[in-house]
C-alpha cells in the first residue's frame, strides 16, 4: 500500500501538452486517470474539441458495501456523457466531465445518469442530473434515504465551474446511509456511530480565514480578490458547510478586533479586514444556542497585529483584551491543562447534548500575560491539544495535491498519531496578487481533487484530522468528513475495496456483503 501511494505521487506530471498521456494507476481497486488540464482554466483545444466547452467535473464516491450498476444514461447536446462507468465498485471514486457543444443553443442542454445499488433489500438508486446554467442535482430513487434526506429527495450539489468540480458521496449501509446535505447538527446526529472515537481519530472540516467572507476595511493596496477566502458567511459555513474548526487571524484596528488577511510587502502592509470578531462570536453563540450539541474549535493563528502600533504583534494588554472578548463566547467547556484532549472521545465533549466551544491559541501565549485563562475557561494550546499543521504554499493545484498527499503519507503512519491539520488550499503568490485571479478561483480545482485524488489515497489508518478549505460551499466539505468518520474512523461501511483491510479480511469487504445479501 505504501509503495503504491508513493508511486502514484511520483508519477503525477507537473505540466501537460496535448495530446494527453492518460496514465492509469490503481490504488485500493480505485482507477485513477490523471489528465493535468483538469487543473487549468482552459482545456487544450484540438480540431476535434474546439467547439466543446467543459463546464465542470462531476465526481461520485461509492462509500457503501454495494456495487452500483448504471441502468440509464441520456444526454442532449453533451459530449462524452456516456463515459459514466457501467459499474462503480465499493470504495471507488469516478469522475466525468460535464462537456457540451458550445456552438449549439445552450438553454436546453441537459443530461442524466442513473445508478442502482445492488444487494439492498429493496430497490434503491439515484439519478445525477445536469441542466445548463443550473446547479448539479441528485434525485433519490426507490427506497434510498440518507441522514437528513428522505425518499425521493432532490439533493443540490451546487456548481463550480472548471477547473473546479462538484462531488456526490453516498456512504454507510442500508438503514444507515449518509450523503451530501447532512444535518446542521451532524456531529450530534453521528454520535451513535462515531462518539466513541478520540479526536485524533476524527476528521473535522476547517474553514480557512473563516471571517474573510466580506471586506469591512482596506489595508494599504489590498483588493477583495486577493484577500476574500469565503463566499458564504459564518452562519452558512457552520450550518450548510458543517465547519467545526475556525481559522482566525486577529488584528486590532481602531479599538476593535477583526479577522484579517494581510501581509507586509516591502515596507508597508496590504490586505483587508473581514468580519469583526464580535460579529463572529455572536454568530457562534447563536449557532450553539439554536443547534446545540456540537463541538466548535476556534484555532487562533500566532500572527496577530495591532494597526495603531505599525502592525506590531499584540502586546500583553492587547492579548488580555482579546481574552476578554473571547470570554463572551457561550458554552466554553472546562478542560484540564495537563491532559491530551485529542485522546478524549467525542462523547466526552458533547455526549450530554450540550455544545462545547474551545479556543486554541499559540503555546507562546502561555507566558505572554500573567493571566492566561487556561483550560478551566475553555482556552487550550498545543500542550493539551497538539496538532501538526501543514501548508503547501503552492500556487497550482497539482503541486499542492502532490505535496499534501506526500505529507499525509509521511505523518499519518497510524490512526493514533498526533492529529494532522491539512491545508487543502492553493495559495496565490506575490507576483500574482494584482494580475492574478480571485483566491476562490484559484481553489476551484482543490474542490475537484478532494472528491477524486484525495479520496482515492486515504484509508482507515491514513487520513487527516482537520481539512481546511477556501470557499466552503454547499455541503461537500461536511459530506467528506462525515464519510471519513463513519467509514474509516468507525469502520462501518465495509471493506471499501481495501480501504479498510481488517473488514475485507474478515469477509466484510468489497463483494462479500453484497454476495451474502443476494445469496451468491
Long-range contacts (C-beta under 8 A, 24 or more apart in sequence): 1-27, 1-28, 1-459, 1-498, 2-409, 5-405, 5-409, 5-457, 6-409, 8-32, 8-457, 9-402, 9-405, 9-406, 9-409, 12-398, 12-401, 12-402, 13-398, 14-398, 14-399, 16-40, 16-44, 17-44, 18-44, 18-45, 18-46, 19-46, 20-44, 27-456, 27-457, 28-91, 28-456, 28-459, 28-496, 28-497, 28-498, 28-499, 29-89, 29-91, 29-92, 29-497, 29-498, 29-510, 30-91, 30-92, 30-93, 30-456, 30-497, 31-92, 31-94, 32-452, 32-453, 32-456, 33-95, 36-398, 37-163, 38-162, 38-163, 38-445, 38-448, 39-163, 39-396, 39-397, 39-398, 39-445, 40-163, 41-162, 41-163, 41-437, 43-162, 49-79, 51-101, 51-102, 51-103, 52-79, 52-99, 52-100, 52-101, 52-102, 53-99, 53-100, 53-101, 53-102, 54-97, 54-98, 54-99, 54-162, 55-98, 55-99, 55-100, 55-161, 55-162, 56-97, 56-98, 56-136, 56-159, 56-160, 56-161, 56-162, 56-164, 56-165, 56-166, 57-95, 57-96, 57-97, 57-98, 57-162, 57-163, 57-164, 57-165, 57-166, 57-448, 57-452, 58-95, 58-96, 58-97, 58-98, 58-128, 58-130, 58-136, 58-165, 58-166, 58-167, 58-168, 59-93, 59-94, 59-95, 59-165, 59-166, 59-167, 59-168, 59-448, 59-451, 59-452, 60-88, 60-93, 60-94, 60-95, 60-115, 60-128, 60-167, 60-168, 60-169, 61-92, 61-93, 61-167, 61-168, 61-169, 61-170, 61-171, 61-451, 61-455, 61-483, 62-88, 62-89, 62-90, 62-91, 62-92, 62-93, 62-170, 63-90, 63-91, 63-169, 63-170, 63-171, 63-172, 63-483, 63-486, 63-487, 63-493, 63-496, 64-90, 64-117, 64-170, 64-171, 64-172, 64-173, 64-177, 64-493, 64-494, 65-90, 65-119, 65-173, 65-493, 65-494, 65-495, 65-496, 65-508, 65-509, 65-510, 65-513, 65-514, 66-90, 66-117, 66-118, 66-119, 66-120, 66-173, 66-513, 66-514, 67-117, 67-118, 67-119, 67-511, 67-514, 68-115, 68-116, 68-117, 68-118, 68-125, 69-115, 69-116, 69-118, 70-113, 70-114, 70-115, 71-114, 71-115, 71-116, 71-125, 72-112, 72-113, 72-114, 72-127, 73-112, 73-113, 73-114, 74-111, 74-112, 74-113, 75-110, 75-111, 75-112, 76-108, 76-109, 76-110, 76-111, 77-101, 77-104, 77-105, 77-106, 77-108, 77-109, 77-110, 78-109, 78-110, 78-111, 78-130, 81-111, 81-113, 84-113, 88-115, 89-497, 89-510, 90-493, 90-494, 90-495, 90-496, 90-497, 90-509, 90-510, 90-511, 91-495, 91-496, 91-497, 91-498, 91-499, 91-510, 92-497, 93-451, 93-452, 93-455, 93-456, 95-165, 95-448, 95-451, 95-452, 98-130, 98-136, 100-132, 106-132, 106-133, 107-132, 107-133, 108-132, 114-141, 116-142, 117-144, 118-514, 118-518, 119-513, 119-514, 119-515, 119-517, 119-518, 120-174, 120-517, 121-174, 121-517, 124-174, 126-168, 126-170, 128-168, 134-159, 135-159, 136-166, 136-168, 138-168, 138-179, 138-180, 144-177, 145-177, 146-170, 146-172, 146-177, 146-178, 146-179, 147-177, 147-178, 147-179, 147-182, 147-183, 147-186, 147-189, 147-190, 148-181, 148-182, 148-183, 148-189, 149-179, 149-181, 153-181, 155-179, 155-180, 155-181, 156-181, 156-474, 157-474, 157-476, 158-473, 158-474, 158-476, 160-444, 160-447, 160-448, 160-473, 161-444, 162-444, 163-397, 163-444, 163-445, 163-448, 164-444, 164-445, 164-447, 164-448, 165-444, 165-445, 165-447, 165-448, 165-449, 165-451, 165-452, 166-447, 166-476, 167-447, 167-448, 167-450, 167-451, 167-452, 167-476, 167-479, 167-480, 169-451, 169-476, 169-479, 169-480, 169-483, 171-482, 171-483, 171-486, 171-487, 171-493, 172-486, 172-487, 172-492, 172-493, 173-492, 173-493, 173-494, 173-513, 176-492, 178-479, 178-482, 178-483, 178-486, 179-479, 180-474, 180-475, 180-476, 180-478, 180-479, 181-475, 181-479, 182-242, 182-475, 182-478, 182-479, 182-482, 184-238, 184-239, 184-240, 184-242, 184-291, 185-291, 185-292, 185-293, 185-294, 186-242, 186-294, 186-478, 186-482, 187-244, 187-293, 187-294, 187-295, 187-346, 187-350, 188-292, 188-293, 188-294, 188-350, 188-353, 190-482, 190-485, 190-486, 191-346, 191-347, 191-350, 191-351, 193-485, 193-486, 193-490, 193-492, 194-346, 194-485, 194-486, 194-489, 194-490, 195-345, 195-346, 195-347, 195-351, 196-345, 196-346, 196-347, 196-490, 197-345, 197-346, 197-485, 197-489, 197-490, 198-342, 198-343, 198-344, 198-345, 198-346, 199-341, 199-342, 199-343, 199-344, 199-345, 199-346, 199-419, 199-465, 200-342, 200-343, 200-415, 200-416, 200-417, 200-418, 200-419, 200-465, 201-415, 201-416, 201-489, 202-346, 202-465, 202-485, 202-489, 203-463, 203-464, 203-465, 203-466, 203-467, 203-480, 203-481, 203-484, 203-485, 203-489, 204-244, 204-245, 204-297, 204-465, 204-466, 204-467, 204-481, 205-241, 205-242, 205-243, 205-244, 205-245, 205-466, 205-467, 205-469, 205-472, 205-477, 205-478, 205-480, 205-481, 206-243, 206-244, 206-245, 206-246, 206-247, 206-299, 206-421, 206-466, 206-467, 206-468, 206-469, 207-237, 207-241, 207-243, 207-245, 207-246, 207-247, 207-468, 207-469, 207-472, 208-247, 208-423, 208-425, 208-468, 208-469, 208-470, 209-247, 209-248, 209-249, 209-259, 209-261, 209-274, 209-470, 210-234, 210-237, 210-243, 210-246, 210-247, 210-248, 210-259, 210-280, 211-246, 211-248, 211-258, 211-259, 211-274, 211-275, 211-277, 211-280, 212-259, 212-261, 212-272, 212-274, 212-275, 213-237, 213-274, 213-275, 214-274, 214-275, 215-272, 215-273, 215-274, 216-258, 216-272, 216-273, 216-274, 216-275, 216-276, 217-253, 217-258, 217-272, 217-273, 218-272, 218-273, 219-260, 219-262, 219-269, 219-270, 219-271, 219-272, 219-273, 219-307, 220-262, 220-265, 220-268, 220-269, 220-270, 220-271, 221-270, 222-261, 222-262, 222-270, 222-271, 222-272, 223-272, 223-433, 223-434, 224-272, 224-438, 225-436, 225-437, 225-438, 225-439, 226-271, 226-428, 226-433, 226-434, 226-436, 226-438, 226-439, 227-261, 227-262, 227-271, 227-272, 227-274, 227-439, 228-261, 228-272, 228-274, 228-438, 228-439, 228-440, 229-261, 229-439, 229-440, 229-470, 229-471, 230-440, 230-470, 230-471, 230-472, 231-440, 231-471, 231-472, 231-473, 232-472, 232-473, 233-275, 233-283, 234-275, 234-279, 234-280, 234-283, 234-284, 235-283, 235-286, 235-287, 237-472, 238-283, 238-284, 238-287, 238-291, 238-296, 239-287, 239-291, 240-474, 240-475, 240-478, 241-472, 241-473, 241-474, 241-475, 241-477, 241-478, 242-475, 242-477, 242-478, 242-481, 242-482, 243-472, 243-477, 243-478, 244-294, 244-295, 244-296, 244-297, 245-296, 245-297, 245-299, 245-466, 245-468, 246-280, 246-284, 246-296, 246-297, 246-298, 246-299, 247-299, 247-301, 247-468, 248-277, 248-280, 248-298, 248-299, 248-300, 248-301, 249-301, 249-303, 249-304, 250-277, 250-300, 250-301, 250-304, 250-314, 250-322, 251-304, 251-305, 251-306, 251-307, 251-311, 252-304, 252-305, 252-306, 252-307, 252-308, 252-314, 252-318, 252-321, 252-322, 253-307, 253-308, 254-307, 254-308, 257-321, 257-322, 257-325, 260-305, 262-305, 262-311, 264-311, 265-430, 269-305, 269-311, 277-322, 277-325, 277-326, 278-325, 278-328, 281-325, 281-326, 281-328, 281-329, 284-329, 284-357, 285-328, 285-329, 285-330, 288-330, 288-331, 288-355, 288-357, 289-330, 289-355, 291-355, 292-353, 292-354, 292-355, 293-350, 293-353, 293-354, 293-355, 294-350, 294-355, 294-356, 295-346, 295-349, 295-350, 295-355, 295-356, 295-357, 295-358, 296-355, 296-356, 296-357, 296-358, 297-357, 297-358, 297-360, 298-326, 298-329, 298-357, 298-358, 298-359, 298-360, 299-360, 299-421, 299-466, 300-359, 300-360, 300-361, 300-362, 301-362, 302-362, 302-364, 314-368, 316-368, 316-369, 319-365, 319-368, 319-369, 320-369, 320-371, 323-369, 323-371, 323-372, 323-373, 323-379, 326-359, 326-379, 327-373, 327-377, 329-357, 329-359, 329-378, 330-355, 330-357, 331-355, 331-356, 331-357, 332-357, 332-358, 332-359, 332-377, 332-378, 333-357, 333-358, 333-378, 334-375, 334-376, 334-377, 334-378, 335-375, 335-376, 335-378, 335-380, 335-384, 336-375, 336-384, 337-374, 337-375, 337-376, 337-383, 337-384, 338-384, 339-384, 340-384, 340-385, 340-386, 341-380, 341-384, 341-385, 342-385, 342-386, 342-387, 342-418, 342-419, 358-385, 360-385, 386-418, 386-419, 387-418, 387-419, 387-420, 387-421, 387-465, 387-466, 388-418, 388-419, 388-420, 388-421, 389-420, 389-421, 389-423, 390-420, 390-421, 390-422, 390-423, 391-423, 391-425, 391-427, 392-423, 392-425, 392-427, 393-427, 394-426, 394-427, 395-426, 395-427, 395-428, 395-429, 395-432, 395-442, 396-426, 397-426, 397-442, 397-443, 397-445, 397-446, 397-448, 397-449, 398-445, 400-424, 400-425, 400-426, 400-427, 400-446, 401-446, 401-449, 401-453, 401-454, 405-453, 405-454, 405-457, 408-457, 408-458, 408-462, 408-463, 408-464, 409-457, 409-462, 412-461, 412-462, 412-463, 412-464, 413-461, 413-462, 414-461, 415-460, 415-461, 415-462, 415-463, 415-489, 419-465, 419-466, 420-464, 420-465, 420-466, 421-464, 421-465, 421-466, 421-468, 422-464, 422-466, 422-467, 422-468, 423-468, 424-449, 424-450, 424-454, 424-467, 424-468, 424-469, 425-468, 425-469, 425-470, 426-470, 439-470, 440-470, 440-471, 442-470, 443-469, 443-470, 443-471, 444-471, 446-470, 447-471, 447-476, 450-476, 450-480, 451-476, 451-480, 455-480, 458-484, 458-488, 458-499, 459-488, 459-498, 459-499, 459-500, 459-501, 460-487, 460-488, 460-489, 460-491, 460-499, 460-500, 460-501, 460-502, 463-488, 463-489
